[in-house]
Amino acid sequence: MATPFTINVSDEELNSIKEQVRSFPWSAMPVVEGWDQGANLNYMKEICDYWVNAYDWRIYEAQMNSFSNFKADVKGIDLHFIVEKGSGDNATPLLISHGWPGSFVESIDIIDRLAHPEKFGGKVEDAFDVIVPSLPGFGFSGAPEHPYGPRKMAEVLNSLMVDELGYDTYLMHGADWGSAIASWLGYDHAEHCKGIHICFPTMRHIDGPQTPEEEAWAHECEVRPGIVLHDGYRTQQATKPQTLGYAMADSPVGVAAWIIEKFHGWSDVKNDDVETAHSKDGMLTNIMVYLVTKSFTTSTWIYYGRREEGGRILGTKERPNVEVPTAAAIFPAENFPWPPRSYAERMYDIIQWTEMPHGGHFSSLEVPELLLNDIISFANRLR
């Protein structure tokens, strides 16, 4: 049974993090310009100075607590989630899942707009009951005893929606790992999950590419610098996450650098400036969720869990595709290229295919209006 939950990080914890940031040994870092070798040194110094002298966690803690937060035992996981009931009498249940290195705070600024569209110039009949969990091992949720991959996480989230919250049917939007979880919800739990809206092309068809265009896309995924030069984190987290965890456990600056590098590399930034896509406060709040919950290591377990589940392949030869209606939201600065539509349509029942004018991997933070409109459009096709 769900119980109300309030986020309340102690002053002692906040001061400890701030002191660790303040005392970071910058002199140990070689002077390297730009972002080619990783997180930019000058920018890390700048944001850490802001972190110590200007950033206020309490502002964002209050914003999180302005929603109804809960915890419940779901399939053995002490799961944290937000529930915001939509306006009107016919709000559609909408499950939203983040990925890595995100958190539930990615969705904080779009919850009200989805639940109460009439307050933002929209129509009350477009309202959703919005459910935003922290994934197992992430943030304020507990961790499993052994890493879960996205298929197992789909089982947990379906139980949250059906067994805990009592929804017989629902829709799901997923970004990053949320797209993989949504895919497995549509595959394994189609009796309840009636449609999925995905932003990230994480899954692969069991038969592989079939046309020259699909072959060219598959080759690009193997050689594209934006993928290859970002692949180290994924290999480490999928194979030896525990070793990485020792380094991150007592280094807030290390965690910040590991995550900010991805905010820079995966977003629709201009002139190599990460703040053309993200604010300091937005990035730091996401990072702080990892730090105050000490969940960095267990959040990386999803990579290990996917490897154990069998990797990116979706389905079997006998049943190779997701049969529930699917919307694909394609953002041009996404680090990983979407496959040709022909490939996607062999994996999903694509009823909406939107090629966005701009935006990257963190769409709810970068281009929330584009994302919101696309989710509403998809839901209206199914209502």
C-alpha positions in Angstrom: 0.0 0.0 0.0 1.3 3.4 -1.0 2.3 5.8 1.8 2.9 9.6 1.4 6.6 10.5 1.1 8.3 13.8 1.7 11.8 14.6 0.4 13.7 16.2 3.2 17.5 16.1 2.9 19.3 17.1 6.1 21.4 20.2 6.3 24.3 18.0 7.4 24.1 16.1 4.1 23.9 19.3 2.0 26.8 20.9 3.8 28.9 17.8 3.4 28.4 17.8 -0.4 29.1 21.5 -0.6 32.3 21.1 1.4 33.5 18.2 -0.8 32.9 20.3 -3.9 34.7 23.3 -2.3 37.7 21.2 -1.5 38.1 19.4 -4.8 41.8 19.3 -5.8 41.6 21.2 -9.1 45.4 21.3 -9.3 45.4 17.6 -9.9 43.5 18.1 -13.2 45.6 18.7 -16.4 44.7 21.8 -18.3 42.8 20.6 -21.4 40.7 22.9 -23.5 37.3 22.0 -24.9 35.2 18.9 -24.4 37.0 16.4 -26.7 38.6 14.5 -23.8 35.7 14.7 -21.5 34.0 17.3 -19.2 35.5 20.7 -19.9 37.8 21.9 -17.0 36.9 25.6 -17.2 33.2 24.8 -17.2 33.5 22.3 -14.3 35.3 25.0 -12.3 32.5 27.5 -13.2 29.6 25.3 -12.3 31.2 24.1 -9.1 31.8 27.7 -8.0 28.1 28.3 -8.6 27.2 25.1 -6.8 29.0 26.2 -3.7 28.1 29.9 -3.7 24.7 30.2 -5.4 22.8 26.9 -5.9 19.9 26.3 -3.5 18.7 22.7 -3.2 15.8 23.7 -1.0 14.1 25.6 -3.8 13.9 22.5 -5.9 13.1 20.2 -3.0 10.1 22.3 -2.3 9.1 22.1 -6.0 9.3 18.3 -5.9 7.3 18.2 -2.7 4.6 20.4 -4.3 3.4 17.2 -6.0 2.0 14.1 -4.2 5.0 11.8 -3.6 4.6 8.3 -2.5 6.5 5.1 -1.7 5.1 1.6 -2.0 6.5 -2.0 -2.0 6.1 -3.0 -5.7 7.4 -6.4 -6.6 9.9 -6.2 -3.7 11.1 -2.7 -4.6 10.6 0.3 -2.3 9.4 2.4 -5.2 9.2 6.2 -5.2 6.7 7.9 -7.5 4.7 11.0 -8.0 0.9 10.9 -8.9 -0.8 14.0 -10.2 -4.4 13.5 -11.0 -5.6 15.2 -14.1 -8.4 17.7 -14.5 -11.8 16.7 -15.6 -13.6 13.4 -15.4 -11.8 11.5 -18.1 -8.1 12.0 -17.6 -5.9 9.3 -19.3 -3.4 7.5 -17.1 0.1 8.3 -18.4 3.2 6.6 -17.0 6.5 8.5 -17.6 9.9 7.0 -17.2 13.3 8.6 -17.2 16.6 7.0 -18.0 20.3 7.5 -17.2 21.8 9.9 -16.3 18.4 11.4 -15.7 15.9 11.1 -12.9 12.3 11.8 -12.1 13.1 15.6 -11.9 13.3 15.6 -15.7 9.5 15.6 -15.7 8.8 18.0 -12.9 8.2 21.0 -15.2 5.8 19.1 -17.6 3.7 17.3 -15.0 1.2 20.2 -14.5 1.0 20.9 -18.2 0.0 17.3 -18.9 -2.3 17.0 -15.9 -4.0 20.4 -16.2 -3.7 21.6 -19.8 -6.5 24.1 -19.4 -4.3 26.2 -17.1 -1.8 26.6 -20.0 -4.1 27.4 -22.9 -5.0 23.8 -23.7 -8.1 21.7 -23.4 -9.3 19.9 -20.3 -10.2 16.9 -22.4 -6.5 16.4 -23.1 -5.7 15.9 -19.4 -3.7 13.0 -18.0 -3.3 11.3 -14.7 0.5 11.6 -14.6 2.6 9.0 -12.8 6.3 9.6 -12.6 8.4 7.0 -10.7 12.0 6.8 -9.8 13.3 3.7 -11.5 14.5 0.8 -9.2 18.0 1.7 -8.1 17.6 5.4 -9.0 16.9 8.4 -6.8 14.5 7.9 -3.9 13.5 4.3 -5.0 15.2 1.3 -3.4 17.5 -0.9 -5.3 17.1 -4.6 -6.2 19.5 -7.1 -4.7 20.8 -7.8 -8.2 20.8 -5.5 -11.3 17.5 -5.2 -13.2 17.4 -4.6 -16.9 14.6 -2.7 -18.7 12.4 -5.8 -19.2 12.4 -6.5 -15.4 11.8 -2.9 -14.7 8.8 -3.0 -17.1 7.3 -5.7 -15.0 7.8 -3.5 -11.8 6.2 -0.5 -13.5 3.2 -2.4 -14.8 2.6 -3.7 -11.3 2.8 -0.1 -10.0 0.1 1.0 -12.5 -2.2 -2.0 -12.2 -1.8 -3.6 -8.8 -0.8 -0.5 -6.7 -2.7 2.3 -8.5 -5.6 0.3 -9.9 -5.4 1.4 -13.5 -6.6 -1.3 -15.9 -5.2 0.4 -18.9 -2.7 3.2 -19.4 -0.3 4.9 -21.9 3.5 5.3 -21.4 6.0 7.9 -22.5 9.7 6.9 -22.1 12.9 8.7 -22.8 16.3 7.0 -22.9 15.9 3.8 -20.8 12.3 4.7 -20.6 12.0 3.9 -24.3 13.4 0.4 -23.7 11.1 -0.1 -20.7 8.1 1.2 -22.8 9.0 -1.3 -25.5 8.9 -4.2 -23.1 5.7 -2.9 -21.5 4.1 -2.9 -25.0 5.5 -6.4 -25.7 4.9 -8.2 -22.4 2.0 -6.2 -20.9 -0.2 -5.2 -23.8 -3.3 -6.1 -22.0 -2.7 -3.1 -19.8 -0.2 -0.8 -21.6 -2.3 0.3 -24.6 0.2 2.6 -26.3 3.8 3.8 -26.1 5.4 7.1 -26.9 9.2 6.8 -27.3 12.1 9.1 -28.0 15.2 6.9 -28.1 15.9 4.1 -30.6 17.3 1.6 -28.1 15.9 -1.7 -29.3 16.9 -3.9 -32.2 15.0 -6.3 -34.5 15.9 -9.9 -34.2 16.3 -10.2 -38.0 18.6 -7.2 -38.3 18.7 -4.7 -41.2 17.0 -5.9 -44.4 17.5 -3.1 -47.0 20.5 -1.0 -48.2 19.1 2.0 -46.2 18.9 -0.1 -43.1 22.3 -1.5 -43.6 23.7 2.0 -44.0 22.1 3.0 -40.7 23.5 -0.1 -38.9 27.0 0.7 -40.2 26.6 4.4 -39.1 25.8 3.1 -35.5 29.1 1.3 -35.5 31.4 4.1 -36.8 29.7 7.4 -36.0 32.1 9.5 -33.8 29.3 10.8 -31.7 28.5 7.2 -30.7 32.0 5.6 -30.6 33.6 8.4 -28.6 30.8 8.3 -26.1 30.8 4.6 -25.6 33.3 4.2 -22.7 30.7 5.0 -20.0 28.3 2.4 -21.3 30.9 -0.4 -21.5 32.1 0.3 -17.9 28.5 0.5 -16.5 27.5 -2.7 -18.3 30.5 -4.7 -17.2 32.2 -3.4 -14.0 29.8 -0.8 -12.4 31.1 -1.6 -8.9 34.6 -0.5 -9.7 33.3 2.8 -11.0 31.2 3.2 -7.9 34.2 3.4 -5.6 35.5 6.5 -7.4 32.1 8.2 -7.4 31.0 7.4 -3.8 33.1 10.3 -2.3 33.4 12.7 -5.2 30.4 14.9 -6.0 32.6 16.7 -8.6 33.3 13.3 -10.2 29.6 12.4 -10.4 28.9 15.9 -11.8 31.6 15.6 -14.5 30.4 12.1 -15.5 26.8 13.4 -15.9 27.5 16.9 -17.3 29.6 15.4 -20.1 26.4 13.6 -21.3 24.2 16.7 -20.9 26.7 18.4 -23.2 27.3 15.6 -25.7 23.7 14.4 -26.1 21.9 17.7 -26.2 21.1 20.3 -28.9 23.8 22.7 -27.8 24.9 25.8 -29.7 28.5 27.0 -30.0 29.7 24.1 -27.7 27.9 25.8 -24.8 25.9 23.3 -22.6 23.9 26.2 -21.2 22.2 26.8 -24.5 20.3 23.6 -23.8 20.4 23.4 -20.0 20.6 25.6 -16.9 23.1 25.2 -14.1 20.3 24.7 -11.7 18.6 22.1 -13.8 21.7 20.0 -14.2 22.8 20.4 -10.5 19.3 19.4 -9.2 19.5 16.2 -11.3 23.0 15.5 -10.0 22.0 16.2 -6.5 19.3 13.5 -6.6 22.0 11.0 -7.3 24.2 12.4 -4.5 21.7 12.8 -1.7 20.3 9.3 -2.3 23.7 7.7 -2.9 22.3 6.0 -5.9 25.0 6.6 -8.5 26.2 3.0 -8.5 22.8 1.2 -8.4 21.6 3.5 -11.2 24.3 2.2 -13.5 23.1 -1.4 -12.8 20.4 -1.1 -15.6 23.3 -1.4 -18.1 24.5 -4.6 -16.5 21.0 -5.9 -16.2 20.3 -5.4 -19.9 23.4 -7.3 -20.8 22.2 -10.2 -18.6 18.7 -10.0 -20.1 20.1 -10.4 -23.6 21.0 -7.0 -24.9 19.0 -4.8 -27.3 17.1 -7.5 -29.2 13.4 -7.2 -28.9 11.2 -10.3 -29.1 11.7 -13.6 -30.8 11.6 -15.0 -34.3 8.0 -16.2 -33.6 6.9 -12.8 -32.2 9.4 -10.1 -33.2 7.4 -6.9 -32.7 5.5 -4.7 -30.3 1.9 -4.8 -31.3 0.5 -1.8 -29.3 0.2 1.6 -31.1 3.5 3.4 -31.0 4.6 7.0 -31.5 8.2 7.8 -32.4 9.4 11.3 -31.5 12.6 11.9 -33.3 14.8 14.8 -32.1 17.6 15.8 -34.5 20.4 16.2 -31.9 19.8 12.8 -30.4 23.2 11.1 -30.0 22.0 7.8 -31.4 20.4 7.9 -34.9 16.9 6.6 -35.4 16.7 3.7 -37.9 14.8 4.1 -41.2 11.1 4.0 -40.7 11.0 0.7 -42.5 13.1 -0.9 -39.8 11.1 0.8 -37.0 7.8 -0.5 -38.5 9.0 -4.1 -38.3 9.5 -3.6 -34.6 6.5 -1.4 -33.7 3.0 -0.6 -34.8 4.0 3.0 -35.7 0.9 5.3 -35.9 2.8 8.6 -35.3 6.2 9.5 -36.6 7.3 13.0 -35.8 10.6 14.4 -37.0 11.2 17.4 -34.7 12.8 20.6 -35.8 15.3 20.8 -32.9 16.0 19.2 -29.5 18.2 16.4 -28.3 18.3 13.5 -25.9 16.7 15.3 -22.9 13.6 16.5 -24.7 11.5 17.2 -21.6 14.2 19.7 -20.5 15.3 21.0 -23.9 12.1 21.3 -25.9 9.1 20.6 -23.5 6.5 22.2 -25.8 7.4 20.0 -28.7 7.3 16.9 -26.5 4.0 17.8 -24.8 2.3 18.5 -28.1 3.5 15.2 -29.5 2.3 13.2 -26.5 -1.1 14.9 -26.6 -1.4 14.3 -30.3 -0.6 10.6 -29.8 -3.1 10.2 -27.0 -5.8 11.8 -29.0 -5.3 9.2 -31.8 -6.2 6.6 -29.2 -8.9 8.3 -27.2 
